């Protein structure tokens, strides 16, 4: 339980750092890239918190981000539309960490504004049930 609480706290702090940058109007390339970096680590700690939540609260083991997302749908943390979006978010995370392409970076940057509220809601659901 203590490990879960630590993971949730870490995820909440990471989410706050993402919130600081998603509202920047007309970001420079440095600000855009910083936002993408914050998205990457925020997604990582949120899905890992969900993994811990599933293990501690539901007795479910899932190893991968997409597996965790699907299991979160099964236990009611995410609905169908949120699950689809979360799977797309995992794809965006994978794209940002394996290659760099300016056009792709811009597209993902724009999607991060849509991903942020979902990560926040997902995290709040876990915090409420923990």
CORRAVEN-V916952 format. One line per field, one symbol per residue. ss: DSSP state (h for helix, s for strand, l for the rest). psi: psi as a letter, one per 20 degrees, with the letter a starting at -180 (. if undefined). A space follows every 50 residues. Layout:
# CORRAVEN-V916952
ss: ???
psi: ???
This chain:
# CORRAVEN-V916952
ss: lhhhhhhhhhhhhhhhhhhhhhllllllhhhhhhhhhhhhhhhhhhhhhh hhhhhhhhllllllhhhhhhhhhhlllllhhhhhhhhhhhhhhhhhhhll lhhhhhhhhhhhhhhhhhhhhhhhhhhhhl
psi: ghgggggggggggghhhghhiijppmqrhghghhggghgghggghghhgh gggggghikppphrghggghhhghjjhqagghggghhhggggghhhiirp pgggggghghhhhhhghghgggghgghhi.
